[in-house]
Amino acid sequence: MHIMKTLAEFVKEKRKEADLTQEEFAERAGVALTVIRKIEQGKENLNLEKANQVLKMFGHELAPLNSKELNQKQKKAE
């Protein structure tokens, strides 16, 4: 799934910019190491709450979108 790959790349890039190991980052984000590994590996079976806990470290958040909202956002971006 494309969005998961983007999430994986974003988190990994931001973690490396902060010069943190996966273990250090997990501790600072308050999540288990396995959560960071799942995100960075692009796993699709993520807990939204845990993913958001990680993303809040960078001032971001995921929210569910229906396909209509997603299409509208993509058209605005073009």
C-alpha positions in Angstrom: 0.0 0.0 0.0 1.5 3.3 -1.1 0.5 5.4 2.0 2.2 2.9 4.3 5.4 3.1 2.4 5.3 6.9 2.7 4.7 6.6 6.4 7.6 4.2 6.8 9.9 6.5 4.8 8.8 9.6 6.8 9.3 8.0 10.2 12.6 6.5 9.3 13.9 9.7 7.8 12.8 11.8 10.8 14.2 9.3 13.3 17.6 9.4 11.5 17.5 13.2 11.3 17.1 13.2 15.1 20.1 10.8 15.3 18.1 8.2 17.3 18.2 4.4 17.1 14.9 2.6 16.8 15.2 1.7 20.5 15.9 5.3 21.6 13.1 6.6 19.4 10.6 4.0 20.8 11.5 5.0 24.3 11.0 8.7 23.6 7.7 8.1 21.8 6.5 5.9 24.6 5.8 2.9 22.4 7.3 -0.6 22.1 10.2 -1.1 19.8 8.0 -3.5 17.7 5.8 -0.5 16.9 8.7 1.5 15.4 9.9 -1.6 13.5 6.4 -2.3 12.1 6.0 1.3 11.0 9.5 1.5 9.4 8.9 -1.9 7.6 5.7 -0.6 6.1 3.5 -3.1 7.9 -0.2 -2.5 7.3 -1.6 -3.9 10.5 -0.8 -0.9 12.6 -2.6 0.4 15.6 -3.7 4.0 14.6 -3.3 5.2 18.2 0.3 3.9 18.4 1.2 5.2 15.0 -0.1 8.7 16.0 1.8 8.5 19.2 5.0 8.2 17.1 3.9 10.8 14.6 3.2 13.3 17.4 6.9 13.4 18.0 7.1 15.3 14.6 3.9 17.3 15.0 1.9 15.0 12.7 -1.2 12.8 13.0 -3.0 10.2 10.9 -6.7 10.3 10.5 -9.1 8.0 8.6 -10.3 9.3 5.3 -13.0 8.0 3.1 -12.3 7.7 -0.6 -14.3 10.8 -1.5 -12.2 13.0 0.9 -9.0 11.5 -0.4 -9.9 12.2 -4.0 -10.7 15.8 -3.1 -7.4 16.3 -1.3 -5.5 14.8 -4.2 -7.3 17.1 -6.7 -6.4 20.2 -4.5 -2.8 19.1 -4.4 -2.5 18.9 -8.2 
